[in-house]
C-alpha cells in the first residue's frame, strides 16, 4: 500500500500516454494484453460501464459494493474494496466467504489462513458470485463471475481449491490488508479500462470469453485424511 498522496506507477504513466487510459485484457492462459493510452473496442461487448475510484487510502478502491451468492443477496459491513490488485484471489468479507462455500457440500477449510478445498466432482455446485457497484451515472453496475472461474487449483487426486478467500482472517492486520480485495478473477471475466485522469475504472464483458485455464497440482499428502471421499 502506498502512503497517501504518493503517486503510483500508474499515475506516473499519465504524462507519457496519448490518452490517460490503461486497458486490461487479462487471462490465465498467457494471452493477456495491456493497452497503453488506447482501448480496443473489438475486445469487449456492448459499452463500458465506468465506476468511480476512491484513492484517499493511496490505493485504487471502489465504494458501495454489494454482493450476491447464487442470486441471493448477502449482507456485510464491508462496502469498500481495493479494485486494482495483482492478487490471485477474491479476498472477500467473511459473510460472503461463508455463504459461498456453504453451497459446496464437500467444502473443508484446512487452515485459518484460508485454504479452502472441496471435491472436484462438486465443481457443478460452485455458485456464481455477483458484485454490484454504483456507476458514474448513479446506476448499478454488476459483474457476475461464474463458478468455473472461481476454481484456483485442480488436484490430480480429485481435490480442488477455490479462489474466494475469507478477508476476516486477514482483517487483524489492517496495515497490510486494510479492506477486502477484488483480485484477478474479476479481471479475467471483464475487459477493463482504467482512466488515470478521471479516476474511474470501466468494464464490459469480453467479446470472446476466456476458457478457464486451471492450475493442476499434485498434492504430496491427502488434504482430507479424516474424510471419506465421494468418488
Secondary structure, DSSP 8 states (H G I E B T S, - for coil): ---TT---HHHHHGGGSSSSEEEEE--SSS--EEEES---GGGBSS--EEEE-B-TTSS-EE-S-EEEETTEEE--S---EE-S---SSEEE-HHHHHHHHTTSTT-EE-STTT-EEEEGGGGGG---EEEEEEBTTSSEEEEEE-GGGGEEEEETTSEEEESEEEGGGTTT-TTT--SEE--HHHHHHEEEEEETTTTEEEEEEBSS------EEE--SS-TTTTS----
